[in-house]
Amino acid sequence: METKLYPLGGGEAVIEVSGRFEPKFREHFRSTAEIAVVLAAREVLVDLRNLSYIDAGGVDELRELTSNAQAFGKQVALLNPSGAVRRHLELARFERIFHAAEYH
């Protein structure tokens, strides 16, 4: 798995995630997510378009990111999940955490 982090001009920080989100990458993602929460003025956007697989631990990391961001008054949006990743998120009932507008 690879992540790229960059700020946007509107107060957002973007995390681009690509490859396969497997257990060995949890700490890497967690570190990137912590930085993103600090960088973002209002929202962290997680671009999943190039993520081909996510395991239960990866889903947990997305939940943790959401919880951490909310503790600082910030939002998280998941963008462009592939079909396989979307199915994992649906099985994990992510729609309960993310409003439809935040889950593109």
N, C-alpha and C positions, 0 to 999 in steps of 0.2 A: 504494500500500500504506500502511496505517496500523498502528501498534503502540500498545498500551497496556501499561504495566508497573505492577504493584502487588504488594505483599507479602501473604502469607497468614499467619495466626497460627501455623501448624504448622512454620515454618521454610522454607516454600516462597516462591518468587517466581514470579509468573505473567506471561507475555508473551502478550497477545492479538494475533493477527495477522489482518488483514482485507484484502480486495482482491486484487491481483495482485502476486506477488513476482517482480519483473523486475529486470534489472541495475542500473537507476538507484537502486534501494532497498537495495542490498547494504550500503553504508556506514551507512545509517540503522539497519538491523537489527543490524549488528555493534555499533554504539554501545549500542543498547538491550540486547543480549545481554550485553555486558561489565558493564553496570550490574546486570543481573539476577543474574549470577554473584556479584557483591559482596553484593547484598541477601540472597540465599538463604543460609540456614543449612545446608540439606542438599539441596535439590532445586529445579531450574528447570522449571516446567511451561509448555509452549508450546501454547497453545490455537489450533488451526488451523481451528476450525469455520467461520469466516467468510472463510477464504482460498480464493479460487476458482481460483488458478493458481500454480504454482511452477515456475521454470525450473531448469536444472542449477546455476546459480550460487546460487540460493536453497537448493538441497539441500546444496551445499558449505558454505553459511553454517550450516546446521543441524549438519553434521558438525563444523565448527569450534567451534560453541557446545558441543557434547558434549565435544570434546577439552579445551577450556578449563575447563569445569566439572569434569571428571575430574581435571585437574591440581590443582584446589583441593579434591579429595575430595568433590565434589558430583555428583549425578545429574541427568539430563535426561529428561523424559517428554514425548512428543508426544501431544496430546489431540485427539480429534474431527476427524481430517482428513476433508475431503469426498471423494467418490468419485474425482474427477479428481486431487486432491492425493495421495490414498492410492496411486493407480496410479503416479504419478511416484516416490513413495517406495519402492514395491515394485520398480519398475524399477531404482532406485538401490541395491537390496538393503539397505534400512535395517533389515530384520529382523536382520541380522548385528550391528548396533550396538545396537539396542534390543530388550530382552526383551519378550515378548508383554504382560506386565503393564504395561510402560511405554509401549506403543504402542496406545492405545485407539481 
